[in-house]
C-alpha cells in the first residue's frame, strides 16, 4: 500500500519547495526528488487519512464557498430554515 509523505526540498536556485508524495518508501521519494533536481531537506510520513486528501473538492472551490458563506452570514442570511 502506498504511503503519503510530506516533504521540503531545496532546488538549484536555493528555492525551498514543499509538497506531498505518494509512494512505497522514503527511498522512492528521494529518487523522485533527484529526478526533479531537488535536495531533500525534511520529510515525514502522513499519520493517517485526512479528509482533504480524499475529498474531490478543489482548494479553489472550497475557498470560494467559504468566502461566499462568510459574506452571507455577515449579511444576516440564515444558514438554515
PyMOL commands that set and color helices and strands:
alter all, ss='L'
color gray80, all
select helices_A, chain A and resi 26-35+51-54+59-74
alter helices_A, ss='H'
color red, helices_A
select strands_A, chain A and resi 3-10+16-23+39-45
alter strands_A, ss='S'
color yellow, strands_A
deselect
rebuild
show_as cartoon
